[in-house]
Amino acid sequence: MNIAIVGTGYVGLVSGTCFAEMGVHVTCVDVDTQKIQKLKDGIMPIYEPGLEELVKRNVEFGRLNFTTDLTEVLDDVEVVFSAVGTPPDEDGSADLKYVLAVAKQFGQHINKYTILVTKSTVPVGTAKKVKATIQAELDKRGVDVPFDVASNPEFLKEGAAIKDFMSPDRVVVGTESEKAKEVMTRLYKPFLINNFRVIFMDIPSAEMTKYAANAMLATRISFMNDIANLCERVGANVDSVRKGIGTDSRIGTKFLYAGCGYGGSCFPKDVKALVHTGLENDYHMEVIEAVERVNERQKSIVYDKIIKALSSACGCATATNPTSPVKGKTIAILGLAFKPETDDMREAPALVVIDKLLKDGATVRVFDPIAMEECKRRIGDMVTYCKNMYDCADGADVFALMTEWRQFRLPSWNVIQKVMNGNVIVDGRNIFDRQELESLGFVYTRIGEK
C-alpha cells in the first residue's frame, strides 16, 4: 500500500516512519527543502528515542522516502495524511491555513479516488472546510474526481511516540463512507496482530475526541496541582493524597502527579482551542478555562519557592525592602524540556522561571541532557550552559529541578554540596528524598508539602 504524509514535524515523521516499519510504502512531504535534505542524509529534525534508527532502516529498505513535492506522488498513493502544523492564533483558535493549503493542493492535482486524512489536531468542523476546499478546486478544474476526507487524530506521547504508534491504546478514525472505512481498515490491518482497537465514528466525533482526551489529561494535572497548593497550606502531603485517591479504580494513578505545570505542543494549544470552540458556539467551557488558569499559575511555582526560600534566609524582599532576594544570586536550573525524553521546550515551565529570574537580576545556569541547543535557539546567551548537573550546581545559591530526567533521580549530593555556594534545593517534580537532603543540611522544598 502506498501513502503520503504531508508535514515532517513530530506527528508526520513518527507516523510515516512507523507505517513504513509495518510494510507500508510511505513518502513524507515537506515544503522545507533543508529539512527534507537533512532527512535524506539521515539527520533528524526532532529528538525522539529510537526514531533515527527506524528512519534509517526504512529508508535503506526503500519503504520510506522524502520529497518537497506532493504532486510527484499523488497518482501513486491511496491515502494522503495531512500532518501540518495548526499553531494557535492570538485568540487561542487553531490556525488552519496550512491544513487548508494541503487540501487546496490535493484538489488541484488528484486524478483518481484518494482519501485526504487529517492527522493534525484540528477543531470540530475542520473536515467540512477541507472537503469544501477540495471540491472548489475540482470545480475550477471542471473535473469530477471522487475523493473522501477522514479524521485520524494522533495520540502520541513525546518520548514514547514510537511505542504509542506501534502498540496504541486505540486508533480513532472518523469517516463518511464505507469505501473510506475499508481503505483505512486495510491500512491499519498490520497493527491488528497486537489486538488493539480501531474505533470508527463520524468525523466531528473523531475531531472532538482528540481535544477531549488532551483536555481530560490536562485537567487531571491541574487538579492535582491545585490540590498540592492547598496541601501546603493545610499541612497535608500531596504524595500521600495522590496514593489515597489513585487506588480508587474509578480514578486510577495516571496523570495525578503534582509538579510545576504542563507544557509542550499539545496540552496548552488544545486546551486553548477547545475553550475557543466553546466560545464560538456560545458556550463557556468553565472547567477547561479553569484548567488553563491553574496551569499558567503553576508554571511560576518554582520561582515562587525560590523567592520564599531566599527571603526566609536573608529577610529581604519585605514591604520596606522590595529588592528581589534573587538579585545577584546564582540559580541552577536542572531540566529545560517540558518533559523527559524530548528536546521540546514549547510552553515549558522552565522558560517562565528563567525569564522571571533574569528579570530579577539573577545569574542562571542551566543543564538538560537533550534540550540545550533548543534553549540556545530560544533565549540565546542569556544563561550559562553547563556540561552536566554538577557543573550546573557550581557556585549556585539555589539548585532547582524542572524536568524529571531519569539521570537526575540519584545525584551525588555530597558533590553538589561541595560545589554549591548555598544550600537551597527546590524540587519542581517531587523526585528527591526530603529526609536524605535535610540530613545533609540542605533546605529542601517541593510541591504540595510544607
The 8 nearest C-alpha neighbors of each residue, nearest first, counted from 0:
[[1, 23, 24, 2, 186, 77, 76, 22],
 [2, 0, 24, 76, 25, 77, 23, 75],
 [1, 3, 76, 78, 25, 79, 77, 24],
 [4, 2, 26, 79, 25, 27, 80, 78],
 [3, 5, 80, 27, 79, 28, 81, 11],
 [6, 4, 28, 81, 82, 27, 29, 80],
 [5, 7, 83, 82, 29, 11, 8, 28],
 [8, 6, 12, 11, 29, 27, 9, 28],
 [9, 7, 11, 6, 10, 12, 83, 45],
 [8, 10, 12, 11, 13, 7, 45, 14],
 [11, 9, 13, 8, 12, 14, 82, 7],
 [10, 12, 7, 82, 14, 6, 8, 13],
 [11, 13, 7, 15, 14, 9, 10, 8],
 [12, 14, 16, 10, 15, 11, 17, 9],
 [15, 13, 11, 17, 16, 12, 10, 18],
 [16, 14, 12, 18, 17, 13, 11, 25],
 [15, 17, 19, 13, 18, 14, 54, 12],
 [16, 18, 20, 14, 19, 15, 13, 21],
 [17, 19, 21, 15, 20, 16, 23, 14],
 [20, 18, 23, 16, 22, 21, 17, 62],
 [19, 21, 17, 18, 22, 16, 57, 23],
 [20, 22, 18, 19, 23, 17, 189, 190],
 [23, 21, 19, 20, 24, 18, 62, 0],
 [24, 22, 19, 0, 18, 21, 25, 1],
 [25, 23, 62, 1, 19, 0, 63, 2],
 [26, 24, 63, 2, 3, 19, 1, 62],
 [27, 25, 64, 3, 65, 63, 4, 28],
 [26, 28, 4, 65, 3, 5, 64, 25],
 [29, 27, 5, 66, 67, 6, 65, 4],
 [28, 30, 67, 6, 31, 5, 7, 66],
 [29, 31, 67, 32, 28, 68, 6, 35],
 [32, 30, 34, 29, 33, 35, 67, 36],
 [33, 31, 35, 34, 30, 36, 67, 29],
 [32, 34, 36, 35, 31, 37, 38, 30],
 [33, 35, 37, 31, 36, 32, 38, 44],
 [36, 34, 38, 32, 37, 33, 65, 39],
 [35, 37, 39, 33, 38, 34, 32, 40],
 [36, 38, 40, 42, 34, 39, 35, 41],
 [39, 37, 41, 35, 42, 40, 36, 43],
 [38, 40, 36, 37, 41, 35, 65, 42],
 [41, 39, 37, 38, 42, 36, 35, 43],
 [40, 42, 38, 39, 37, 55, 43, 51],
 [41, 43, 37, 38, 40, 44, 39, 51],
 [42, 44, 45, 38, 41, 51, 37, 46],
 [45, 43, 42, 34, 46, 38, 8, 37],
 [46, 44, 43, 47, 9, 342, 8, 341],
 [47, 45, 341, 342, 48, 43, 44, 50],
 [46, 48, 50, 158, 341, 49, 45, 340],
 [49, 47, 50, 158, 46, 340, 159, 51],
 [50, 48, 52, 51, 47, 53, 161, 54],
 [49, 51, 53, 52, 47, 48, 54, 13],
 [52, 50, 54, 53, 49, 55, 43, 41],
 [51, 53, 55, 54, 50, 49, 56, 57],
 [52, 54, 50, 56, 51, 55, 57, 49],
 [55, 53, 51, 57, 56, 52, 16, 50],
 [54, 56, 58, 52, 53, 57, 59, 51],
 [57, 55, 59, 53, 54, 58, 52, 60],
 [56, 58, 60, 59, 62, 63, 54, 55],
 [59, 57, 63, 61, 55, 60, 56, 62],
 [58, 60, 56, 57, 61, 55, 62, 63],
 [61, 59, 57, 58, 62, 56, 63, 55],
 [62, 60, 58, 59, 63, 57, 64, 24],
 [61, 63, 24, 57, 19, 60, 25, 58],
 [64, 62, 58, 25, 57, 61, 26, 19],
 [65, 63, 26, 27, 58, 25, 62, 66],
 [64, 66, 27, 26, 28, 35, 39, 63],
 [65, 67, 28, 68, 27, 35, 29, 64],
 [66, 68, 29, 30, 28, 32, 69, 35],
 [67, 69, 70, 66, 71, 28, 30, 29],
 [70, 68, 71, 72, 28, 73, 67, 66],
 [69, 71, 73, 72, 68, 108, 74, 104],
 [72, 70, 69, 68, 73, 74, 66, 75],
 [71, 73, 75, 70, 74, 69, 76, 3],
 [74, 72, 70, 75, 76, 71, 69, 109],
 [75, 73, 72, 76, 110, 109, 111, 71],
 [74, 76, 72, 73, 1, 77, 2, 71],
 [77, 75, 1, 2, 73, 78, 74, 72],
 [78, 76, 113, 2, 1, 114, 79, 75],
 [77, 79, 114, 2, 76, 113, 115, 80],
 [80, 78, 3, 115, 4, 2, 116, 114],
 [79, 81, 4, 116, 117, 115, 5, 118],
 [80, 82, 117, 5, 118, 83, 116, 4],
 [83, 81, 119, 118, 6, 11, 5, 80],
 [82, 84, 6, 81, 119, 97, 98, 5],
 [83, 85, 86, 97, 82, 119, 98, 6],
 [84, 86, 94, 93, 95, 87, 83, 119],
 [87, 85, 94, 93, 84, 88, 268, 95],
 [88, 86, 93, 91, 92, 94, 268, 85],
 [89, 87, 91, 92, 90, 94, 93, 86],
 [88, 90, 91, 87, 92, 93, 94, 86],
 [89, 91, 88, 92, 275, 87, 271, 272],
 [92, 90, 271, 88, 87, 272, 89, 275],
 [93, 91, 272, 88, 87, 90, 275, 94],
 [92, 94, 87, 85, 86, 272, 95, 88],
 [93, 95, 85, 86, 87, 96, 88, 92],
 [96, 94, 98, 97, 85, 93, 99, 121],
 [95, 97, 99, 98, 94, 100, 85, 101],
 [96, 98, 100, 99, 95, 83, 101, 84],
 [99, 97, 95, 101, 100, 96, 83, 102],
 [98, 100, 102, 96, 101, 97, 129, 103],
 [99, 101, 97, 103, 102, 98, 96, 104],
 [102, 100, 104, 99, 98, 103, 105, 97],
 [103, 101, 99, 105, 100, 104, 133, 129],
 [102, 104, 100, 106, 105, 101, 133, 132],
 [103, 105, 107, 101, 106, 102, 100, 108],
 [104, 106, 102, 103, 107, 108, 109, 101],
 [107, 105, 133, 136, 103, 104, 108, 137],
 [106, 108, 104, 136, 105, 103, 109, 137],
 [107, 109, 105, 106, 104, 110, 70, 73],
 [110, 108, 111, 105, 106, 73, 107, 74],
 [109, 111, 144, 108, 74, 112, 73, 113],
 [112, 110, 109, 144, 113, 145, 74, 146],
 [111, 113, 145, 146, 144, 114, 110, 77],
 [114, 112, 77, 146, 78, 111, 115, 147],
 [113, 115, 147, 78, 148, 146, 116, 79],
 [114, 116, 148, 79, 80, 78, 149, 147],
 [117, 115, 149, 80, 150, 148, 81, 79],
 [116, 118, 81, 150, 119, 80, 151, 149],
 [119, 117, 152, 82, 151, 81, 80, 116],
 [120, 118, 82, 117, 121, 83, 152, 81],
 [119, 121, 152, 118, 209, 122, 85, 206],
 [120, 122, 119, 125, 206, 123, 93, 85],
 [123, 121, 125, 124, 206, 120, 93, 276],
 [122, 124, 206, 203, 125, 207, 121, 126],
 [123, 125, 127, 126, 122, 203, 128, 206],
 [124, 126, 128, 127, 123, 122, 129, 121],
 [127, 125, 129, 128, 124, 130, 148, 202],
 [126, 128, 130, 125, 129, 124, 131, 132],
 [127, 129, 131, 125, 126, 130, 132, 124],
 [130, 128, 126, 132, 127, 131, 102, 99],
 [129, 131, 127, 133, 132, 128, 126, 134],
 [130, 132, 134, 128, 133, 129, 135, 127],
 [133, 131, 129, 135, 130, 134, 103, 128],
 [134, 132, 106, 130, 136, 135, 131, 102],
 [133, 135, 137, 131, 136, 132, 138, 130],
 [134, 136, 138, 132, 133, 137, 131, 139],
 [135, 137, 139, 106, 133, 138, 134, 107],
 [138, 136, 134, 140, 139, 135, 106, 142],
 [139, 137, 141, 135, 140, 136, 134, 142],
 [140, 138, 136, 137, 141, 135, 142, 107],
 [141, 139, 137, 138, 142, 136, 107, 135],
 [140, 142, 138, 139, 137, 143, 136, 144],
 [141, 143, 140, 137, 144, 138, 139, 110],
 [144, 142, 145, 137, 141, 138, 140, 134],
 [143, 145, 111, 142, 110, 112, 146, 109],
 [146, 144, 112, 143, 111, 147, 113, 110],
 [147, 145, 112, 113, 114, 144, 148, 111],
 [146, 148, 114, 115, 179, 113, 149, 145],
 [147, 149, 115, 114, 116, 130, 126, 146],
 [148, 150, 116, 174, 173, 117, 115, 202],
 [151, 149, 173, 117, 116, 172, 202, 152],
 [150, 152, 172, 118, 171, 117, 173, 116],
 [153, 151, 118, 209, 150, 120, 119, 171],
 [152, 154, 155, 118, 151, 10, 119, 209],
 [153, 155, 152, 156, 163, 209, 164, 167],
 [156, 154, 160, 163, 153, 157, 164, 159],
 [157, 155, 160, 159, 158, 154, 163, 161],
 [156, 158, 160, 159, 341, 155, 47, 340],
 [157, 159, 340, 341, 47, 160, 156, 48],
 [160, 158, 156, 157, 162, 161, 163, 155],
 [161, 159, 155, 163, 156, 157, 162, 158],
 [160, 162, 164, 163, 159, 165, 13, 17],
 [161, 163, 165, 164, 160, 159, 166, 167],
 [164, 162, 167, 160, 166, 161, 165, 155],
 [165, 163, 161, 167, 162, 166, 160, 155],
 [164, 166, 162, 163, 161, 167, 17, 190],
 [167, 165, 163, 164, 162, 193, 168, 195],
 [166, 168, 163, 169, 164, 165, 195, 170],
 [169, 167, 195, 166, 170, 196, 163, 154],
 [170, 168, 196, 167, 197, 195, 171, 198],
 [169, 171, 197, 198, 196, 172, 167, 168],
 [170, 172, 198, 151, 197, 199, 205, 169],
 [173, 171, 151, 199, 150, 198, 205, 200],
 [172, 174, 202, 150, 201, 200, 205, 149],
 [175, 173, 149, 202, 201, 176, 180, 179],
 [174, 176, 201, 202, 177, 173, 149, 179],
 [177, 175, 178, 179, 174, 180, 147, 181],
 [176, 178, 180, 179, 181, 175, 174, 182],
 [177, 179, 181, 176, 180, 182, 147, 183],
 [180, 178, 182, 176, 181, 177, 183, 174],
 [179, 181, 177, 183, 178, 182, 184, 174],
 [182, 180, 184, 178, 179, 183, 177, 185],
 [181, 183, 185, 179, 184, 180, 186, 178],
 [184, 182, 186, 180, 185, 181, 179, 187],
 [185, 183, 181, 187, 182, 186, 188, 180],
 [184, 186, 188, 182, 183, 187, 181, 189],
 [187, 185, 183, 184, 188, 182, 189, 0],
 [186, 188, 184, 185, 190, 189, 183, 191],
 [187, 189, 185, 191, 190, 186, 184, 192],
 [190, 188, 191, 187, 192, 21, 186, 185],
 [189, 191, 188, 192, 187, 193, 165, 195],
 [190, 192, 194, 193, 188, 189, 195, 187],
 [191, 193, 194, 190, 189, 188, 195, 166],
 [192, 194, 191, 195, 190, 166, 165, 189],
 [195, 193, 191, 192, 196, 190, 166, 197],
 [194, 196, 193, 169, 191, 168, 167, 197],
 [195, 197, 169, 198, 170, 194, 168, 191],
 [196, 198, 170, 169, 171, 199, 195, 172],
 [197, 199, 171, 170, 196, 172, 200, 169],
 [198, 200, 172, 173, 171, 197, 201, 174],
 [201, 199, 173, 172, 202, 205, 198, 204],
 [200, 202, 173, 204, 174, 203, 205, 175],
 [201, 203, 173, 205, 204, 174, 150, 206],
 [204, 202, 206, 123, 205, 201, 207, 124],
 [203, 205, 207, 202, 206, 201, 208, 200],
 [206, 204, 202, 208, 173, 207, 203, 150],
 [205, 207, 203, 123, 204, 208, 209, 202],
 [206, 208, 204, 210, 205, 209, 123, 211],
 [209, 207, 211, 205, 210, 206, 204, 212],
 [210, 208, 212, 207, 211, 206, 152, 213],
 [211, 209, 207, 213, 212, 208, 214, 269],
 [210, 212, 208, 214, 209, 213, 207, 215],
 [213, 211, 215, 209, 214, 210, 208, 216],
 [214, 212, 216, 210, 215, 211, 266, 217],
 [213, 215, 217, 211, 212, 216, 270, 210],
 [214, 216, 218, 212, 213, 217, 211, 219],
 [217, 215, 213, 219, 218, 214, 212, 220],
 [216, 218, 214, 220, 215, 219, 213, 221],
 [217, 219, 215, 221, 216, 220, 290, 222],
 [220, 218, 222, 216, 217, 221, 254, 255],
 [221, 219, 217, 223, 218, 222, 254, 255],
 [220, 222, 224, 218, 223, 219, 290, 294],
 [223, 221, 219, 225, 220, 224, 218, 226],
 [222, 224, 226, 225, 220, 257, 221, 255],
 [223, 225, 227, 257, 221, 226, 222, 228],
 [224, 226, 222, 228, 223, 227, 221, 229],
 [225, 227, 223, 229, 224, 228, 230, 222],
 [447, 228, 226, 224, 230, 237, 229, 225],
 [227, 229, 225, 447, 231, 230, 226, 224],
 [228, 230, 226, 232, 231, 227, 233, 225],
 [231, 229, 235, 227, 233, 447, 232, 228],
 [230, 232, 448, 449, 447, 229, 228, 234],
 [231, 233, 229, 230, 234, 228, 449, 235],
 [234, 232, 230, 231, 235, 229, 449, 228],
 [233, 235, 231, 232, 230, 449, 236, 448],
 [236, 234, 230, 233, 231, 237, 448, 449],
 [237, 235, 448, 239, 238, 230, 447, 240],
 [236, 238, 240, 447, 227, 239, 241, 230],
 [239, 237, 241, 240, 236, 242, 447, 256],
 [238, 240, 242, 237, 241, 236, 243, 235],
 [239, 241, 237, 243, 238, 242, 244, 236],
 [242, 240, 238, 243, 239, 244, 245, 237],
 [243, 241, 245, 239, 240, 244, 246, 238],
 [242, 244, 240, 241, 245, 246, 239, 247],
 [243, 245, 241, 246, 247, 242, 240, 250],
 [246, 244, 252, 251, 242, 247, 241, 243],
 [245, 247, 244, 248, 251, 243, 242, 252],
 [246, 248, 245, 249, 250, 244, 251, 243],
 [249, 247, 251, 250, 246, 245, 252, 244],
 [248, 250, 247, 251, 246, 245, 244, 252],
 [251, 249, 248, 247, 245, 252, 244, 246],
 [252, 250, 245, 248, 247, 246, 253, 249],
 [251, 253, 245, 255, 254, 250, 246, 241],
 [252, 254, 255, 251, 256, 245, 250, 219],
 [253, 255, 256, 220, 219, 216, 252, 217],
 [256, 254, 253, 223, 252, 220, 219, 241],
 [257, 255, 254, 258, 223, 220, 241, 253],
 [256, 258, 224, 223, 227, 446, 255, 220],
 [259, 257, 428, 427, 260, 446, 256, 224],
 [258, 260, 298, 427, 297, 300, 301, 348],
 [261, 259, 298, 297, 294, 258, 348, 262],
 [260, 262, 294, 337, 263, 259, 348, 347],
 [263, 261, 346, 347, 337, 267, 345, 348],
 [264, 262, 345, 346, 265, 337, 347, 344],
 [263, 265, 345, 268, 266, 267, 262, 346],
 [266, 264, 268, 269, 263, 267, 213, 262],
 [265, 267, 269, 268, 213, 270, 217, 264],
 [268, 266, 270, 269, 265, 262, 271, 264],
 [269, 267, 271, 265, 266, 270, 272, 87],
 [268, 270, 272, 266, 271, 267, 265, 210],
 [269, 271, 273, 267, 272, 268, 214, 266],
 [272, 270, 91, 274, 268, 269, 273, 275],
 [271, 273, 92, 269, 275, 274, 91, 270],
 [274, 272, 276, 270, 275, 271, 269, 277],
 [273, 275, 271, 277, 272, 276, 284, 270],
 [274, 276, 272, 278, 277, 273, 92, 91],
 [277, 275, 273, 279, 278, 274, 272, 280],
 [276, 278, 282, 280, 274, 275, 279, 283],
 [279, 277, 281, 275, 282, 280, 276, 283],
 [280, 278, 276, 277, 281, 275, 282, 274],
 [279, 281, 277, 278, 282, 276, 275, 283],
 [282, 280, 278, 279, 277, 283, 276, 275],
 [281, 283, 277, 278, 280, 284, 279, 276],
 [284, 282, 285, 277, 278, 281, 274, 288],
 [285, 283, 287, 274, 286, 277, 288, 282],
 [284, 286, 288, 283, 287, 289, 274, 290],
 [285, 287, 289, 288, 284, 290, 218, 283],
 [288, 286, 290, 289, 284, 285, 291, 274],
 [287, 289, 285, 291, 290, 286, 284, 274],
 [288, 290, 292, 286, 287, 291, 293, 285],
 [291, 289, 287, 293, 288, 292, 218, 221],
 [290, 292, 294, 288, 289, 293, 295, 287],
 [293, 291, 289, 295, 294, 290, 296, 288],
 [294, 292, 296, 290, 291, 295, 221, 297],
 [293, 295, 297, 291, 296, 260, 292, 221],
 [294, 296, 292, 297, 298, 293, 291, 260],
 [295, 297, 293, 294, 298, 299, 292, 300],
 [298, 296, 294, 300, 260, 299, 259, 295],
 [297, 299, 348, 260, 259, 295, 296, 300],
 [298, 300, 302, 297, 301, 296, 352, 303],
 [299, 301, 303, 297, 302, 298, 259, 304],
 [302, 300, 304, 303, 299, 427, 305, 259],
 [301, 303, 305, 299, 300, 304, 352, 306],
 [304, 302, 300, 306, 301, 305, 307, 299],
 [303, 305, 307, 301, 306, 302, 308, 300],
 [304, 306, 302, 308, 303, 307, 309, 301],
 [307, 305, 303, 309, 304, 308, 310, 302],
 [306, 308, 304, 310, 305, 309, 311, 303],
 [309, 307, 305, 311, 310, 306, 304, 312],
 [308, 310, 312, 306, 311, 307, 324, 305],
 [311, 309, 307, 314, 315, 313, 312, 308],
 [312, 310, 308, 309, 314, 313, 307, 315],
 [311, 313, 309, 310, 314, 308, 315, 307],
 [314, 312, 310, 315, 311, 309, 324, 316],
 [313, 315, 310, 311, 312, 316, 317, 309],
 [314, 316, 310, 313, 317, 324, 320, 322],
 [317, 315, 321, 320, 322, 323, 324, 310],
 [318, 316, 320, 319, 315, 321, 314, 322],
 [317, 319, 320, 321, 316, 315, 322, 314],
 [318, 320, 317, 321, 316, 315, 322, 314],
 [319, 321, 317, 316, 318, 322, 315, 323],
 [322, 320, 316, 317, 318, 323, 319, 315],
 [323, 321, 316, 320, 324, 315, 326, 317],
 [322, 324, 316, 325, 326, 359, 321, 315],
 [323, 325, 326, 310, 309, 316, 315, 306],
 [326, 324, 328, 323, 361, 327, 359, 306],
 [327, 325, 360, 361, 328, 324, 323, 359],
 [326, 328, 361, 360, 325, 362, 329, 324],
 [329, 327, 325, 361, 326, 362, 396, 330],
 [328, 330, 362, 395, 396, 363, 361, 331],
 [331, 329, 363, 397, 395, 396, 364, 362],
 [330, 332, 364, 398, 392, 391, 395, 365],
 [333, 331, 365, 399, 400, 364, 334, 330],
 [332, 334, 400, 366, 401, 365, 399, 367],
 [335, 333, 402, 367, 401, 366, 336, 332],
 [334, 336, 349, 367, 370, 402, 337, 401],
 [337, 335, 344, 338, 343, 342, 370, 334],
 [336, 338, 347, 262, 344, 263, 343, 335],
 [339, 337, 336, 402, 341, 340, 403, 404],
 [340, 338, 404, 341, 403, 402, 336, 158],
 [341, 339, 158, 338, 47, 48, 342, 157],
 [342, 340, 343, 158, 339, 46, 47, 157],
 [341, 343, 370, 369, 336, 46, 344, 373],
 [342, 344, 336, 341, 345, 337, 263, 370],
 [345, 343, 336, 347, 337, 346, 342, 263],
 [344, 346, 263, 347, 343, 264, 262, 337],
 [345, 347, 262, 263, 344, 348, 337, 267],
 [348, 346, 337, 262, 344, 349, 345, 350],
 [349, 347, 298, 351, 350, 260, 346, 352],
 [348, 350, 352, 347, 351, 335, 353, 401],
 [351, 349, 353, 348, 352, 347, 354, 346],
 [350, 352, 354, 348, 349, 353, 355, 298],
 [351, 353, 349, 355, 354, 302, 350, 299],
 [354, 352, 356, 350, 355, 351, 349, 357],
 [353, 355, 351, 357, 352, 356, 350, 358],
 [356, 354, 358, 352, 353, 357, 359, 351],
 [355, 357, 359, 353, 361, 358, 354, 352],
 [356, 358, 360, 361, 354, 359, 355, 353],
 [357, 359, 355, 360, 356, 354, 361, 353],
 [360, 358, 356, 357, 326, 361, 323, 355],
 [361, 359, 326, 357, 358, 327, 356, 362],
 [362, 360, 326, 328, 357, 327, 356, 325],
 [361, 363, 329, 328, 330, 364, 327, 360],
 [364, 362, 330, 382, 329, 331, 361, 383],
 [363, 365, 383, 331, 391, 382, 332, 384],
 [366, 364, 332, 384, 331, 391, 333, 385],
 [365, 367, 333, 385, 334, 387, 391, 384],
 [366, 368, 334, 370, 369, 335, 371, 333],
 [369, 367, 370, 366, 371, 334, 387, 404],
 [370, 368, 342, 367, 371, 341, 372, 340],
 [369, 371, 342, 373, 367, 372, 336, 374],
 [372, 370, 374, 373, 367, 369, 375, 366],
 [373, 371, 375, 374, 370, 376, 369, 342],
 [372, 374, 376, 370, 371, 375, 377, 342],
 [373, 375, 371, 377, 376, 372, 378, 370],
 [376, 374, 379, 372, 377, 373, 378, 371],
 [377, 375, 373, 374, 379, 378, 372, 371],
 [376, 378, 374, 375, 379, 373, 372, 344],
 [379, 377, 375, 376, 374, 381, 380, 382],
 [378, 380, 375, 381, 376, 377, 374, 382],
 [381, 379, 382, 378, 375, 383, 384, 376],
 [380, 382, 379, 378, 383, 357, 363, 375],
 [383, 381, 363, 380, 364, 384, 365, 362],
 [382, 384, 364, 365, 363, 385, 380, 381],
 [385, 383, 365, 364, 366, 382, 386, 371],
 [386, 384, 391, 366, 390, 387, 365, 383],
 [385, 387, 390, 366, 384, 388, 391, 389],
 [388, 386, 390, 389, 385, 366, 391, 367],
 [387, 389, 391, 390, 366, 392, 333, 386],
 [390, 388, 392, 391, 387, 415, 393, 414],
 [389, 391, 393, 387, 392, 388, 385, 386],
 [390, 392, 388, 389, 385, 393, 364, 331],
 [393, 391, 389, 395, 390, 331, 419, 394],
 [392, 394, 418, 390, 419, 391, 395, 389],
 [395, 393, 419, 420, 418, 392, 396, 329],
 [396, 394, 329, 419, 420, 392, 330, 397],
 [395, 397, 421, 420, 329, 330, 328, 419],
 [398, 396, 423, 330, 395, 424, 331, 421],
 [397, 399, 331, 424, 330, 423, 425, 392],
 [400, 398, 425, 332, 424, 426, 331, 333],
 [399, 401, 333, 426, 427, 402, 332, 334],
 [400, 402, 334, 427, 333, 349, 399, 428],
 [403, 401, 334, 338, 404, 400, 339, 335],
 [404, 402, 339, 428, 405, 407, 401, 338],
 [403, 405, 339, 406, 407, 402, 408, 340],
 [406, 404, 407, 408, 403, 339, 409, 340],
 [405, 407, 404, 408, 409, 410, 403, 368],
 [408, 406, 405, 404, 409, 410, 403, 388],
 [407, 409, 405, 406, 410, 430, 431, 404],
 [410, 408, 407, 411, 406, 431, 412, 405],
 [411, 409, 412, 407, 408, 406, 415, 388],
 [412, 410, 413, 414, 415, 409, 389, 416],
 [411, 413, 415, 414, 410, 416, 436, 439],
 [412, 414, 416, 411, 415, 417, 439, 410],
 [415, 413, 417, 412, 416, 411, 418, 389],
 [416, 414, 412, 418, 417, 413, 419, 389],
 [415, 417, 413, 414, 419, 418, 412, 422],
 [418, 416, 414, 415, 419, 413, 420, 393],
 [417, 419, 393, 415, 416, 394, 414, 392],
 [420, 418, 394, 395, 393, 416, 421, 392],
 [419, 421, 394, 396, 395, 418, 422, 393],
 [422, 420, 396, 419, 423, 397, 395, 394],
 [421, 423, 441, 442, 396, 397, 424, 419],
 [424, 422, 442, 397, 441, 443, 421, 398],
 [423, 425, 443, 398, 399, 397, 442, 426],
 [426, 424, 399, 444, 445, 443, 427, 398],
 [425, 427, 445, 400, 429, 428, 399, 444],
 [426, 428, 401, 400, 259, 258, 301, 429],
 [427, 429, 258, 426, 430, 403, 401, 259],
 [430, 428, 426, 445, 431, 427, 446, 258],
 [429, 431, 428, 408, 432, 426, 403, 427],
 [432, 430, 429, 433, 408, 426, 409, 436],
 [433, 431, 435, 434, 436, 430, 429, 437],
 [434, 432, 436, 435, 437, 431, 443, 444],
 [433, 435, 437, 436, 432, 438, 439, 431],
 [436, 434, 438, 432, 433, 437, 439, 431],
 [437, 435, 439, 433, 438, 441, 434, 432],
 [436, 438, 440, 441, 439, 434, 435, 433],
 [437, 439, 435, 436, 440, 434, 441, 433],
 [440, 438, 436, 437, 441, 435, 413, 412],
 [439, 441, 437, 438, 436, 442, 422, 416],
 [442, 440, 422, 437, 436, 439, 443, 423],
 [443, 441, 423, 422, 424, 437, 440, 444],
 [444, 442, 424, 441, 423, 425, 433, 437],
 [445, 443, 425, 426, 424, 442, 446, 304],
 [444, 446, 426, 429, 425, 427, 448, 447],
 [447, 445, 448, 258, 427, 227, 429, 257],
 [227, 448, 446, 231, 237, 230, 228, 236],
 [447, 449, 231, 236, 446, 230, 445, 237],
 [448, 231, 234, 447, 232, 235, 236, 444]]
